[in-house]
Amino acid sequence: MNEIIIEGRLAQNPEKKQAKTGTTMTTFNVASDRMMDKGNIDYFHCISFGQTADYVQQYGATGMAIIVIGECQLSNYTDKNGHKQTGINIIVSRIKFLTGIRRQEIQQISC
């Protein structure tokens, strides 16, 4: 079984894109504190599709608390310097916002 559950905060506003298949997708990063190593933060790159993508893009905003459930997917690529790299993406199946404030309200508060 390949399942991961991450609790953290959105590191930036979700970015909506179109997948090659035409499906809506949203990418975002979740910043999560380490349990055993306080003071260190891990950033998880997340990708959501379809209705989940629409939901996170519509209601998500930088700093909002979130729980992400999904699966890990390794991707191999060559960086701009020609070095082979391996990245980990979280393919999101479910999300839950723990913050009750919406993006529009956050923008009004920060102005």
Buried (B, 14 or more C-beta within 10 A) or exposed (E): EEEBEBEBBBBEBBEBEEEEEEEBBBBBBBBBEEEEEEEEEEEBBBBBBEEBBBBBBEBBBBBBBBBBBBEEEEEEEEEEEEEEEEEEBBBBEEBEBEBEBBBEEBEEEEE
